[in-house]
Amino acid sequence: MRVRSSFVGVCLLFAMLAFAGPAAVMAAQATPDASGDVSPVYNPADLPGLQQAVARSYSADLAALFATREAAATAAATPDYAAMGVVTLNAAVLQFDSEAHAASAFDTVVKQTTSPASTGGIQLEGAEVEGFSGPAKVYTASIDQGPGLTLHQAVLMTQDGPYVYQTIAIALSSSEDAQSTAANVAKAMIAAPAGEGEGTFAKDGTSTGGLWDKLPVAGDPVLQGMTPEIDNLLDPAS
């Protein structure tokens, strides 16, 4: 089984490239294997019954964020990062052959996603989450990146029927904003029906059909202006 990139690492990568530089990116990503691919956050052997997993990464207008940062630097001022709100999002759906396997996998996903090995050593703290019919967990972290800049991360996981959902949001405003976005996107995915068949994969964030139909597309209000950047497909059979 191969995955094109770490579900956790790809979300952190967008924000840290924009604001923290290459050193922080290295800390955020999982370790590449010999082929150059990034090792999956979830150990496939620990997820019996997994049928398919898809993920999509979203970002705000990073060019505008860079411009804001550069303009402030030229004026010897600190940019108003907090006004930028949520800047990156990663959403993933894992489908299992039964609700029982999904419930078992949920515990494994939570444990492995929040381990230091998966977060690059970033310490996550559990927070309250409501509004989900199945088990749900959310973890947050605030990472100081220098004057006026803090990355607020929220990682939310929930299980509903044969599906396990994960959303990771990074905000420059507050942990509450990151958590709210992560929860709202997860609820939107739960409410959206899966399409027919396995779907059609497109790496540029425009995959359609199958599980892809559960992921928000460009223009969806729940994205708060963010746009799809990258799709990732995990094939249990490979």
Protein Blocks (a to p, Z undefined) as FASTA:
>chain_A
ZZfbdfklmmmmmmmmmmnojmlmmmmpccddfkopacdfbafklmghiabdcddddddd
fklmmmmmmmmmmnopacdfklnmpabdcddddddfbfklmmmmmmmmmmmmmpmklnno
pacdddddehiabdcddddddddebehiacddddddddehjbdcddddddfkbmklmmmm
mmmmmmmmmmpccdehjbjadfkopagehjllmpccehiaklnopacfbdcdddfkZZ
